[in-house]
Amino acid sequence: MRYKAIIFDLDGVLVDMPEGHYEALNRALNLFGAKIDHEEHFSYFNGLPTRKKIEKLEESGRLPAGLKETINAIKQKYTKEIIPKYCAPDYSKIILLNHLKDKGFKLACASNSVKETLHLMLKSAQIHHFFDLIIGNDEVLNPKPHPEIYLKIFSHFNLQPSECIIVEDAPHGIAAAKASGATVYEVRGVHDVHLSLFKDILE
């Protein structure tokens, strides 16, 4: 078997959470008189860590400087509150991950969400137990679009990039995955992630 590990992004790949992050961030920003519109979020901000989104808003003058940690903390609180709404169990994902485990693949989840939120989302979706390794953006120095999070997973599994598949949806995640040297499966959203996506390696 050429491939030995499959690494999944979370938001927009295994759970339909990008809309949830948009909702939680705007609730936090509204407290300070700021807002990101829907199109802007999904074309530019989607896939970036919350702190990076806030930095971009500060740099463009849409937020005063010095609020990053405050807004980030508020956003994380709102995110935790809405996780059950956006991260309900999806049996197509449970069937997929169970099948991949049965076939002997190592499974990892690499997200630009912080570790605490990442684990809560996976548990809410009832897929946490399938993963051999779970890494959030606060466990690396350079979040996506830097490939560090993926390089860390390769090292942990003692595998070469050529032995790994990465599943990503957002531009920043796809850029990180391609820079890592692994095979990249680009998807449009959670509806693309099911057994048929892996038919070539499961035959």
KENU-261549 format. One line per field, with one value per atom (N, C-alpha, C, O): residue number from 0; x, y, z. Coordinates in steps of 0.02 Angstrom, whole numbers, plus 50000, padded with zeros to 5 digits. Layout:
# residues N
num <- c(NUM ...)
u <- c(X ...)
v <- c(Y ...)
w <- c(Z ...)
END
This chain:
# residues 203
num <- c(0 0 0 0 1 1 1 1 2 2 2 2 3 3 3 3 4 4 4 4 5 5 5 5 6 6 6 6 7 7 7 7 8 8 8 8 9 9 9 9 10 10 10 10 11 11 11 11 12 12 12 12 13 13 13 13 14 14 14 14 15 15 15 15 16 16 16 16 17 17 17 17 18 18 18 18 19 19 19 19 20 20 20 20 21 21 21 21 22 22 22 22 23 23 23 23 24 24 24 24 25 25 25 25 26 26 26 26 27 27 27 27 28 28 28 28 29 29 29 29 30 30 30 30 31 31 31 31 32 32 32 32 33 33 33 33 34 34 34 34 35 35 35 35 36 36 36 36 37 37 37 37 38 38 38 38 39 39 39 39 40 40 40 40 41 41 41 41 42 42 42 42 43 43 43 43 44 44 44 44 45 45 45 45 46 46 46 46 47 47 47 47 48 48 48 48 49 49 49 49 50 50 50 50 51 51 51 51 52 52 52 52 53 53 53 53 54 54 54 54 55 55 55 55 56 56 56 56 57 57 57 57 58 58 58 58 59 59 59 59 60 60 60 60 61 61 61 61 62 62 62 62 63 63 63 63 64 64 64 64 65 65 65 65 66 66 66 66 67 67 67 67 68 68 68 68 69 69 69 69 70 70 70 70 71 71 71 71 72 72 72 72 73 73 73 73 74 74 74 74 75 75 75 75 76 76 76 76 77 77 77 77 78 78 78 78 79 79 79 79 80 80 80 80 81 81 81 81 82 82 82 82 83 83 83 83 84 84 84 84 85 85 85 85 86 86 86 86 87 87 87 87 88 88 88 88 89 89 89 89 90 90 90 90 91 91 91 91 92 92 92 92 93 93 93 93 94 94 94 94 95 95 95 95 96 96 96 96 97 97 97 97 98 98 98 98 99 99 99 99 100 100 100 100 101 101 101 101 102 102 102 102 103 103 103 103 104 104 104 104 105 105 105 105 106 106 106 106 107 107 107 107 108 108 108 108 109 109 109 109 110 110 110 110 111 111 111 111 112 112 112 112 113 113 113 113 114 114 114 114 115 115 115 115 116 116 116 116 117 117 117 117 118 118 118 118 119 119 119 119 120 120 120 120 121 121 121 121 122 122 122 122 123 123 123 123 124 124 124 124 125 125 125 125 126 126 126 126 127 127 127 127 128 128 128 128 129 129 129 129 130 130 130 130 131 131 131 131 132 132 132 132 133 133 133 133 134 134 134 134 135 135 135 135 136 136 136 136 137 137 137 137 138 138 138 138 139 139 139 139 140 140 140 140 141 141 141 141 142 142 142 142 143 143 143 143 144 144 144 144 145 145 145 145 146 146 146 146 147 147 147 147 148 148 148 148 149 149 149 149 150 150 150 150 151 151 151 151 152 152 152 152 153 153 153 153 154 154 154 154 155 155 155 155 156 156 156 156 157 157 157 157 158 158 158 158 159 159 159 159 160 160 160 160 161 161 161 161 162 162 162 162 163 163 163 163 164 164 164 164 165 165 165 165 166 166 166 166 167 167 167 167 168 168 168 168 169 169 169 169 170 170 170 170 171 171 171 171 172 172 172 172 173 173 173 173 174 174 174 174 175 175 175 175 176 176 176 176 177 177 177 177 178 178 178 178 179 179 179 179 180 180 180 180 181 181 181 181 182 182 182 182 183 183 183 183 184 184 184 184 185 185 185 185 186 186 186 186 187 187 187 187 188 188 188 188 189 189 189 189 190 190 190 190 191 191 191 191 192 192 192 192 193 193 193 193 194 194 194 194 195 195 195 195 196 196 196 196 197 197 197 197 198 198 198 198 199 199 199 199 200 200 200 200 201 201 201 201 202 202 202 202)
u <- c(50043 50000 50044 50086 50034 50076 50063 50110 50000 49982 49972 49942 49998 49994 49955 49935 49945 49910 49865 49881 49808 49762 49749 49729 49761 49757 49699 49696 49655 49596 49600 49618 49584 49564 49497 49466 49474 49410 49354 49306 49360 49306 49295 49340 49235 49220 49240 49228 49270 49291 49254 49220 49261 49227 49165 49118 49166 49107 49093 49139 49029 49010 49013 48963 49074 49083 49103 49099 49125 49143 49089 49104 49026 48971 48968 48951 48984 48984 49039 49028 49098 49153 49135 49150 49102 49080 49030 49035 48982 48932 48964 48949 49008 49039 49084 49084 49123 49168 49129 49147 49077 49038 49002 48995 48980 48950 49001 48984 49063 49116 49133 49141 49140 49158 49105 49120 49042 48987 48990 48967 49020 49028 49074 49073 49115 49164 49149 49192 49088 49067 49096 49098 49118 49147 49108 49069 49119 49083 49121 49152 49118 49143 49082 49041 49075 49016 49029 49086 48975 48977 49025 49066 49019 49062 49135 49178 49150 49219 49249 49306 49208 49233 49252 49305 49208 49220 49269 49297 49280 49328 49399 49448 49403 49469 49488 49544 49442 49459 49452 49484 49411 49397 49462 49501 49471 49531 49587 49634 49584 49635 49618 49559 49669 49655 49621 49630 49582 49545 49591 49576 49648 49694 49719 49727 49730 49754 49699 49713 49637 49581 49577 49568 49585 49581 49640 49631 49699 49757 49745 49762 49714 49699 49651 49659 49602 49554 49588 49572 49634 49671 49715 49717 49749 49794 49757 49784 49694 49654 49616 49579 49624 49592 49520 49485 49496 49426 49416 49360 49472 49470 49528 49581 49518 49575 49626 49608 49689 49742 49734 49708 49758 49759 49700 49696 49655 49595 49599 49552 49654 49657 49640 49598 49673 49663 49592 49562 49566 49499 49447 49404 49451 49402 49410 49360 49471 49483 49451 49419 49459 49429 49353 49321 49324 49251 49227 49177 49264 49245 49248 49204 49300 49306 49247 49223 49226 49168 49105 49068 49093 49035 49040 48990 49101 49110 49090 49055 49112 49095 49020 48993 48985 48913 48875 48824 48902 48865 48892 48865 48943 48970 48916 48914 48871 48821 48776 48753 48764 48722 48755 48720 48820 48855 48894 48917 48903 48944 48904 48927 48846 48806 48836 48870 48826 48853 48829 48770 48875 48860 48882 48942 48834 48851 48893 48927 48892 48936 49009 49053 49023 49091 49111 49168 49064 49079 49094 49141 49054 49066 49133 49170 49148 49211 49271 49316 49272 49330 49338 49394 49282 49285 49315 49355 49296 49321 49396 49434 49417 49488 49530 49585 49504 49540 49546 49598 49491 49491 49541 49568 49553 49601 49674 49720 49683 49750 49783 49842 49745 49773 49780 49737 49836 49841 49798 49797 49761 49718 49738 49751 49740 49756 49708 49680 49699 49659 49702 49731 49707 49749 49707 49684 49697 49651 49681 49723 49658 49676 49632 49637 49590 49555 49602 49650 49590 49631 49616 49562 49664 49660 49595 49562 49577 49518 49455 49415 49446 49387 49387 49336 49446 49453 49429 49391 49451 49431 49356 49323 49328 49257 49216 49165 49238 49201 49203 49152 49261 49267 49224 49194 49222 49181 49107 49068 49087 49017 48995 48938 49040 49025 49033 49020 49054 49063 49115 49106 49169 49222 49291 49342 49294 49358 49400 49461 49368 49404 49437 49478 49421 49452 49524 49560 49544 49607 49666 49662 49722 49784 49820 49860 49807 49839 49792 49762 49787 49745 49786 49813 49793 49834 49796 49768 49796 49766 49818 49878 49795 49842 49885 49938 49862 49902 49956 49989 49964 50016 50073 50118 50071 50126 50143 50104 50203 50224 50193 50178 50183 50159 50096 50102 50037 49976 49971 50011 49923 49911 49899 49867 49925 49948 50019 50043 50054 50120 50109 50059 50153 50143 50165 50163 50186 50215 50171 50196 50106 50061 50063 50058 50070 50074 50142 50147 50194 50261 50268 50303 50235 50236 50202 50224 50148 50113 50156 50161 50187 50232 50286 50300 50316 50369 50343 50375 50283 50254 50243 50257 50219 50205 50268 50266 50323 50384 50371 50393 50335 50317 50344 50356 50353 50370 50307 50253 50311 50252 50218 50156 50257 50230 50186 50150 50190 50151 50086 50049 50072 50015 49968 49989 49904 49852 49824 49812 49814 49784 49719 49717 49666 49601 49587 49583 49580 49571 49518 49505 49488 49438 49455 49443 49481 49491 49559 49606 49564 49627 49689 49741 49684 49743 49764 49824 49716 49732 49759 49806 49731 49756 49827 49869 49842 49910 49959 50014 49939 49982 49993 50049 49940 49944 49990 50032 49983 50025 50098 50143 50110 50179 50212 50274 50172 50200 50229 50270 50208 50232 50190 50205 50136 50091 50043 50038 50008 49954 49894 49876 49865 49811 49745 49741 49694 49626 49589 49575 49574 49537 49462 49438 49425 49353 49318 49348 49255 49217 49182 49163 49175 49142 49128 49150 49092 49081 49044 49053 49003 48964 49008 48986 49071 49117 49155 49189 49151 49194 49154 49118 49163 49131 49173 49225 49152 49193 49215 49271 49171 49189 49248 49281 49262 49320 49385 49434 49385 49445 49442 49479 49398 49389 49452 49463 49496 49557 49605 49642 49606 49653 49622 49657 49557 49522 49507 49485 49517 49502 49554 49549)
v <- c(49940 50000 50062 50072 50104 50163 50213 50238 50225 50274 50240 50186 50271 50242 50285 50262 50349 50395 50441 50462 50457 50506 50560 50546 50622 50679 50723 50744 50738 50778 50846 50852 50898 50961 50947 50895 50993 50981 51023 50997 51089 51134 51133 51149 51115 51111 51046 51036 51001 50936 50880 50839 50878 50827 50855 50818 50919 50951 51016 51047 51035 51094 51156 51189 51171 51223 51292 51340 51300 51368 51420 51476 51401 51447 51464 51520 51414 51424 51472 51515 51466 51512 51583 51632 51589 51654 51685 51744 51645 51669 51691 51745 51649 51665 51726 51768 51731 51788 51853 51903 51853 51914 51935 51994 51886 51903 51939 51988 51915 51948 52017 52065 52020 52084 52137 52196 52117 52164 52202 52259 52171 52205 52265 52310 52266 52320 52360 52397 52353 52392 52371 52411 52310 52285 52226 52195 52211 52155 52132 52172 52067 52038 52013 51976 52032 52006 51935 51911 51902 51830 51814 51768 51850 51836 51846 51807 51899 51914 51859 51838 51835 51782 51719 51690 51699 51635 51640 51590 51700 51708 51724 51712 51752 51776 51751 51727 51755 51740 51666 51642 51629 51559 51518 51519 51482 51440 51471 51437 51537 51571 51564 51561 51561 51562 51627 51679 51626 51686 51745 51801 51733 51788 51821 51881 51780 51806 51848 51899 51825 51864 51933 51984 51933 51996 52042 52102 52013 52052 52086 52144 52049 52078 52137 52187 52131 52185 52245 52302 52233 52288 52323 52385 52284 52313 52356 52405 52339 52377 52434 52470 52443 52498 52487 52533 52425 52410 52393 52389 52383 52372 52411 52417 52439 52471 52418 52360 52437 52391 52374 52414 52315 52296 52256 52241 52238 52201 52126 52089 52106 52038 51984 51941 51986 51933 51935 51883 51995 52003 51974 51935 51995 51971 51896 51860 51872 51800 51760 51709 51783 51747 51745 51695 51802 51806 51760 51724 51761 51719 51645 51606 51624 51554 51534 51478 51579 51565 51554 51506 51597 51589 51525 51492 51509 51449 51387 51343 51383 51325 51318 51262 51375 51373 51345 51312 51357 51336 51271 51249 51240 51178 51125 51095 51112 51059 51073 51026 51136 51155 51137 51114 51145 51135 51070 51051 51035 50975 50914 50877 50905 50846 50785 50794 50725 50665 50659 50668 50643 50631 50560 50545 50516 50445 50428 50376 50470 50457 50465 50430 50511 50521 50465 50442 50443 50388 50324 50288 50310 50251 50256 50208 50315 50326 50314 50275 50346 50341 50270 50246 50238 50169 50123 50079 50134 50093 50105 50057 50168 50183 50152 50127 50154 50123 50047 50017 50017 49945 49925 49869 49971 49957 49970 49959 49994 50000 50068 50076 50118 50185 50219 50213 50255 50302 50362 50386 50387 50445 50502 50493 50562 50622 50678 50679 50724 50784 50845 50850 50890 50950 51011 51020 51054 51109 51175 51178 51230 51297 51320 51378 51276 51289 51276 51237 51308 51294 51224 51197 51196 51126 51112 51062 51154 51140 51136 51089 51185 51186 51127 51096 51111 51055 50990 50953 50976 50914 50914 50862 50972 50976 50962 50928 50989 50978 50905 50877 50873 50802 50758 50710 50775 50736 50746 50699 50808 50822 50784 50760 50778 50741 50665 50627 50643 50572 50537 50480 50574 50545 50552 50533 50580 50593 50529 50531 50474 50411 50379 50333 50401 50371 50394 50361 50449 50480 50460 50457 50445 50428 50491 50488 50547 50610 50668 50669 50717 50775 50836 50840 50885 50944 51007 51012 51055 51120 51173 51160 51233 51286 51312 51342 51302 51326 51276 51285 51223 51173 51177 51135 51229 51242 51315 51356 51332 51402 51440 51499 51403 51434 51399 51343 51428 51397 51397 51431 51360 51362 51435 51472 51456 51417 51390 51361 51399 51367 51292 51271 51250 51177 51145 51084 51185 51155 51102 51050 51114 51067 50999 50947 50998 50935 50902 50841 50943 50915 50882 50832 50911 50883 50815 50770 50808 50743 50691 50634 50709 50662 50636 50577 50683 50665 50618 50569 50634 50592 50520 50473 50513 50446 50414 50356 50453 50430 50409 50356 50453 50440 50496 50552 50479 50529 50562 50532 50624 50657 50614 50614 50578 50537 50479 50449 50465 50411 50436 50398 50501 50531 50567 50595 50563 50601 50653 50638 50714 50767 50789 50800 50795 50817 50888 50898 50935 51006 51039 51017 51093 51129 51202 51228 51237 51309 51326 51286 51384 51402 51400 51376 51424 51425 51354 51339 51310 51241 51204 51164 51217 51185 51206 51166 51270 51295 51260 51240 51251 51217 51145 51119 51112 51041 51032 50986 51074 51068 51082 51049 51131 51147 51091 51087 51048 50993 50937 50898 50934 50882 50819 50773 50817 50759 50762 50813 50707 50706 50743 50730 50789 50830 50815 50817 50799 50792 50857 50871 50896 50959 50945 50915 50967 50958 51026 51075 51027 51090 51099 51155 51045 51048 50979 50929 50975 50910 50861 50800 50886 50842 50802 50752 50823 50787 50731 50691 50730 50685 50623 50623 50569 50505 50451 50466 50389 50333 50339 50319 50365 50367 50413 50406 50460 50504 50464 50484 50407 50366 50301 50254 50299 50236 50211 50151 50257 50236 50200 50156 50218 50185 50128 50091 50119 50066 50006 49954 50013 49958 49903 49852)
w <- c(50000 50000 50000 50044 49949 49943 50000 50031 50014 50066 50133 50137 50185 50251 50301 50354 50284 50329 50289 50233 50318 50289 50341 50398 50321 50367 50345 50287 50391 50376 50409 50468 50371 50402 50435 50422 50477 50511 50482 50454 50489 50470 50394 50356 50373 50302 50270 50210 50309 50283 50320 50289 50386 50426 50463 50477 50478 50507 50469 50442 50468 50429 50473 50486 50497 50548 50521 50559 50458 50436 50450 50469 50440 50454 50528 50548 50569 50642 50663 50707 50633 50649 50627 50662 50569 50545 50594 50611 50616 50664 50730 50755 50757 50822 50818 50863 50764 50757 50750 50782 50710 50701 50765 50779 50804 50869 50913 50948 50912 50952 50923 50960 50857 50825 50835 50843 50834 50842 50908 50912 50958 51023 51018 51060 50965 50956 50892 50867 50866 50809 50742 50695 50737 50674 50648 50684 50584 50552 50490 50455 50477 50415 50377 50405 50313 50277 50254 50252 50236 50221 50164 50170 50109 50051 50067 50046 50104 50122 50166 50157 50213 50257 50219 50230 50173 50139 50082 50061 50055 50001 50026 49991 50087 50111 50180 50190 50228 50297 50315 50361 50278 50297 50298 50250 50353 50360 50399 50418 50410 50451 50525 50543 50568 50640 50660 50627 50713 50734 50747 50726 50780 50794 50730 50726 50679 50615 50581 50550 50587 50559 50593 50559 50658 50696 50677 50670 50669 50648 50580 50571 50534 50468 50474 50440 50519 50529 50561 50544 50608 50639 50587 50585 50545 50495 50445 50419 50431 50382 50415 50381 50481 50516 50534 50553 50527 50543 50617 50641 50652 50724 50755 50725 50815 50850 50869 50882 50871 50892 50967 51006 50985 51056 51081 51140 51035 51056 51039 51053 51008 50981 51032 51020 51090 51139 51169 51182 51179 51206 51158 51178 51095 51046 51034 51027 51032 51023 51079 51066 51141 51198 51194 51209 51175 51169 51113 51120 51056 51000 51019 51000 51056 51076 51120 51115 51163 51207 51165 51177 51116 51073 51031 51020 51009 50969 51008 50982 51071 51112 51121 51123 51125 51135 51075 51083 51014 50954 50923 50872 50952 50924 50913 50860 50962 50950 50889 50857 50874 50817 50751 50705 50745 50682 50678 50624 50734 50735 50759 50803 50730 50746 50710 50659 50736 50703 50631 50616 50586 50516 50501 50502 50489 50485 50424 50423 50371 50315 50336 50310 50382 50407 50454 50453 50495 50542 50503 50519 50451 50409 50374 50371 50346 50311 50356 50339 50414 50459 50485 50493 50500 50524 50470 50485 50407 50352 50342 50331 50344 50335 50391 50379 50453 50508 50498 50509 50475 50463 50409 50409 50362 50308 50330 50291 50392 50419 50411 50427 50389 50382 50450 50493 50460 50516 50499 50442 50548 50537 50582 50642 50553 50593 50573 50518 50620 50607 50622 50676 50574 50581 50565 50508 50615 50606 50628 50673 50596 50619 50677 50698 50703 50765 50823 50816 50880 50939 50965 50953 51001 51023 51061 51046 51109 51150 51107 51115 51063 51020 50972 50959 50945 50898 50929 50898 50990 51023 51039 51033 51058 51072 51009 51012 50952 50889 50868 50847 50874 50856 50901 50878 50965 51012 50998 51001 50983 50968 50905 50902 50856 50795 50803 50756 50862 50878 50834 50814 50818 50776 50809 50779 50868 50902 50908 50899 50924 50940 50880 50888 50820 50761 50749 50712 50779 50760 50804 50865 50770 50804 50828 50875 50795 50813 50794 50741 50840 50831 50849 50905 50803 50816 50798 50744 50844 50832 50818 50823 50799 50778 50835 50823 50897 50954 50975 51026 50936 50949 50898 50897 50856 50808 50811 50835 50788 50787 50728 50732 50672 50610 50586 50560 50594 50571 50494 50461 50468 50396 50374 50411 50317 50259 50262 50214 50318 50327 50334 50365 50308 50312 50377 50383 50427 50488 50520 50542 50523 50557 50524 50557 50457 50420 50427 50433 50427 50436 50505 50513 50555 50622 50624 50659 50586 50583 50548 50571 50492 50457 50505 50508 50543 50589 50644 50661 50670 50723 50699 50736 50638 50611 50579 50559 50576 50544 50471 50448 50436 50367 50321 50344 50258 50207 50182 50184 50157 50129 50075 50070 50036 49982 50007 49968 50071 50101 50132 50163 50123 50157 50108 50058 50125 50089 50137 50196 50112 50152 50119 50058 50158 50132 50159 50219 50113 50131 50087 50032 50115 50075 50064 50010 50115 50111 50079 50084 50046 50011 50055 50033 50118 50161 50180 50184 50190 50206 50146 50153 50087 50027 50013 49992 50024 50014 50061 50041 50124 50174 50154 50158 50132 50114 50053 50053 50002 49943 49960 49934 50004 50023 50063 50066 50093 50133 50090 50113 50027 49983 49979 49942 50018 50018 49958 49924 49947 49898 49928 49985 49891 49917 49882 49821 49922 49896 49913 49971 49862 49872 49868 49820 49919 49919 49925 49947 49905 49908 49975 49993 50012 50077 50103 50074 50159 50192 50147 50154 50102 50058 50010 49983 50000 49956 49992 49960 50058 50097 50118 50168 50079 50093 50060 50030 50065 50042 49970 49953 49927 49855 49841 49789 49886 49877 49876 49845 49911 49919 49878 49892 49829 49792 49759 49754 49737 49702 49748 49726 49813 49858 49896 49930 49891 49928 49883 49908 49818 49773 49778 49743)
END
